[in-house]
């Protein structure tokens, strides 16, 4: 999920960065105002750009000209804006208002060339999920094709050049805000797409149709970890729902809790997922903890963190943001470093390596 600055010309500083304080690209709310920018320890307030509505993912982009760092800000679903920004100078480089009857799903992925990017979107007239390819500089749409389901959310470019999309199965539209319009008819799936033709190459579904597949992270061996959000009508069912699913080869399965009991306060809502420290980590914002699993699905431990949400991994360091505290993990240290947060980060973050 979260990437460092590979390909931006700053990778040579990675070794020195391991012993420095973190810098995090993220979004946050202050009062009713949404922001995006960079947080560093000790700030009384992060530095950033005011946004017209809440953001979701912030994607690091290839460097261009004299700008060593650029980022793409995507509005939270059903989203209506894109922003290409220079977070070092707090400059908005390009704003884009979404086309009529097209709404963002909150996530994007760079193409293999780095000149374009893919966004998950929804057709407001039909509810059809879409993937759009857009120009990196103008943010204009070049083409679009079906995502393979309803409510497409996170997507990743696979090493083979295909796209894997988490179709969450939940329909949201701007006129009804965050209201979920089709819970009884949910059909969440993972869809693999040919990026050139848009053809569906494979689809994977879980047996429990109330589990929404949301966020994605790859392990080095190719295993895909998927953070889940349970939409069961009954609270007891949500409390026993899994937090993580794994796609290994062509098998998609949920990971059971160990030893068969979900941790305290679990309500079926996993926020973010990343691969770090040779494990998959998922955050539980409502329950207030982090949990880890191996690529085989073995549950290893939980870590308390009130409001645990955004996760960011880069090299041998990874970081988790909570409502008032950020935890920075380093492979060489047994315990994380703790940093106070003046404001809680929003859904996602990227740990920068300079």
N, C-alpha and C positions, 0 to 999 in steps of 0.2 A: 503494500500500500504506500506508505510514505517513503519518498525517495530523497536521497541527498542531492548533491550538485554534480553528479557524474555527467560528463559531457559539457560542463559549463566553463572548464578551464580552472576550477578551484579545487580539483581533486588532490593536488599536491599538498594541500594544507590539512588533509584528513588526519595525518598522524599527530600533528600538533593539536588538532581540535579535540582529540581524545582526552586531553588533560585540561581543557578549558571549559568555562561555563557554557551551557547550551544556548542556542538561539533557535527559536521555534516560530515557524510561519503558521498562523492560525487565524481564526475569527472569534469574536466575542460580542457580548451585549453589554452596554452600559446604559442603564435605564431602558428607554424604548429605542435607543439608537444602536444599530448594528455597525460593526467595524471589522476590518481585516488588516493584518500587518504582522510585525515581528515582536515577539516577547523575548526579553532576556532577564535573568535574575536581578532583583534589586529595583526594577522599575516600579514606580508608584502607579503607573498606567502604561500599558503597551502603546507603541507608536503605530498609527495606521491611517487608513482611509475610511471615511464614513460611507456606508452603503445604504441603498434605498430599501433593503429588506434583508432578513437573515441570510447568511451564506451557509454552505454545507462543506463541500470539498474545496481545498486550495491546492492547485497542481503546479509544481515547479516546472518551468519551461526552459528550453534551450536559450543560452545567452544570445543577444543580438547587438551588434555594434559596440557601443561603449557601456552597455548595461550588463553587468556581470550576473544579475539575478532578475528574472521576471517570473510572475506567477499568474495563473488563471484562477479567478474567483467565480464559483458557480453558486447561484441562488439555490436556497433550499426548495425542495419540491412542494407544490407545483411552482417552479421558479420562472421568473420573467426577465432576468438579466444575466449577462456575462460581463466580466471585467478582466482585461489584461492590465496588470499593474507592475510598477517598479517598487517593491516593498522597502528597498534601501533608502530611496528618496521620498517615499510616500507620495508617489505620483500615479495618477490614473492615466494609462497610456491609450486605452481604447475601451469604450463602453459599447455594449450591444443590447438592444431591447429585442426580446424574442419575437419571432414572426407570428402573425395571426394564427390562433388555434394551435400553437406549439408551446409546450411547457416543459421545463427542464426537470430531470429526475435527480439532479444534485451531484452527478459524478461525470468525470471525463477521463480519457486515456489518450496519450500521445500516439500518433501513428509511427510506423517503423522509420519513416523518412524524417520525422521531427518537424515537418512543414505544415502538417495538419493535425487535428485532434478529433476524437470521437466523443459525442455526448449522448447520454440517455435522455429520451424525451417522450412526451405523450401527445397524441393527436386529440385536441380538445373536443372535436366533433364526434369521433368514433370511439375514443378511449384506447385506441390501438397504441401499443408500445413501439417506439422507434429508436433507431440509432442514426444520428446525423454525423457526417464528416464535415468539419469546418476549417476554414483557412486560419492559420495561427496568428496572422497579423491583423486581418480585417475582422475576424470572428464570423464572417458570413458563411452561411451554409452552402456547401458544394453539392451535396446529395444526401439522401436518406433512404433507409430500408427498414423493414420490420425487425423488432428486437426478438420476436418469438414468443411474446406474452404481453401481459398487462403490468403496468407499474414498473418498468425497468429502472434499476437503481445503480448499483456499482457495476463497473466493467473493467476488464484488464486485457491487455494485449499479451497473448501467450508467446512463448519462445518460438513456436512454429509459425507465427504470423497470423494466427486466427484470433478472434475476439471471443472472450467468455463473458456473458452477461447474466447478472442476477435479476431475473424478472420477479419482483416481490409479490406480484399478484394482487396488489391493492391499488384501486383507482382513486386518485385525488384530482380535483379540478379547482381552478382559481375561484369560481363562483361559490364553491362550498368550502374553500380553505382546506384545512387538514382533515376534514370529515372523511371517513373511510366509507366508500359508496357501495362496496360489493363484497363484504366480509363473507357472507353465506355462499358466494360463488368464487371464492379465491382459487387461483390455479397458479401457484408459484413454481418457478422452474429455473434451472440453469440452461442456457442455450449457447452453443458454440456456433459462431458465424464465420463464413468466408468474408474477409474484409473487402475483397474486390467485387464480388457478385452480390453480397448480402445473403447468400444461400445459407439455410439452416443445415449444419453438418451433424449436429447431435443435440439431444435434449435429455435432461435428467430431472426427475421429480422424486420427492419424498412421499412416503405413504400417507403421512398426516398433512392434509391440505390446509390446516390452520397454521402451519409453520411458514413464515415468510422469509425467504432467502434474501439477505440484504447486502452485507459487506464481505469483501474478498481479500485474501492474502495467500500468496504462493510460498511454499517451502522450497529449498534448493532442489529437493528430489522430485519436484513437480506436483506434490500433493497440494490440493487447494483447500484452504480453510474458509468456511462460510459462517459468518455470524448470523444467528437466527432471532426472529422476533415472533413470539407466539400470539396468536389472535383468537384463541379459544374463548368462547363466551363465558365459561365458568372459571373463576379464579383458581380453584384447586387444580384444574388441568394446566393452567399457565404456570403454576408453581412447580409442577413436575416436568414441564417441557424442557427439552435440551437447549443448550446455548450455542452449540457448535455442530456443524456438519462437515464431513470430509469427502472430497472427490479424489479417489485414487484410481487411476486408470479410467474405467468406465463404470465404477461403482460409487454411487452417492449414498451415504448413510449418515445418520445422526450419531452423536457420541453420548453415551449414557453417563449419568452422574455416578460417581464412585464414593461410597459403596451402595449406590442405589437411591441415595437421598440428595436432593438439591440443597445447596448451601442456604443459610439463613437469609430471609427477606427476598429470595429470588422470586420474580414475578413474570418470568418468561421474556424479559427484554434485554438482549445483548446489544450494546451500542456500537463498538468498533472491534476490529480484529487486526492483528499484525503477527508477523513472524519475527521473533527476536530471542536470542539466547538459546537457539536450537529448539524452540517451542512455539506453538501457537498460543497467543494470549488474546483473551476477549475481555471486554469491559462490561460491567453491569451498573449503569448509572443510577437506577432506582434502588438497587440492593446495596450499592456501595462497596464493591470489591472487584478485583481482577482474578481471573482463573486461567490456568495453563494446561495444555495438553500436548502430547507427543504426536508425531505424524501417524502413529498407530492407534491413536484415540485414547491413550492412557491419561487419566487425569492425575496431575502431579501436585498442584497446590493452589491455594487461593491467597490473595493479599488484600487486606482491608484498605479501601481508599474511598472516602465519602464523595459521592458524585462522580465516580470513575467514568470517564468518557473517552476523550480523544487519546489515541495511541500513535506514537511516531517512532520508527526504527531507522537507524542509520549506522551501518557497520557494526561495531561491537557495543554500541550504546543504544538504548531505547528509553523512551520516556512516556509516562502516563499522566494525564491531567485530571485533577478532581475539582471539586467545587471551591476549594481554598488552598490546595496543595498539589504540587507536581512532584512525581517520583522519577529520578534519573537513575537508570540501572547501567552499570558497566560490567562486562564479563569478568573483569579481574577482581571486582569487589563483591563480598557476600551480601551486603545490604545496600539498598538504594540511598542516594542523596535526596534530601527533601528541600524543596523550595516553596516559599509562600507565594500564592497567586493573588494579586489584587482583584482580578476578575476571573471567573471560570471561562475556560476555552469552550468554544462551540463543538460541533460534532467531530471534527477531524483536525489534525495538525501534522506538520512536517518538520522533522529535526534536521536543521541545516548543518553543513559540515565545514563551516569557515568561522 
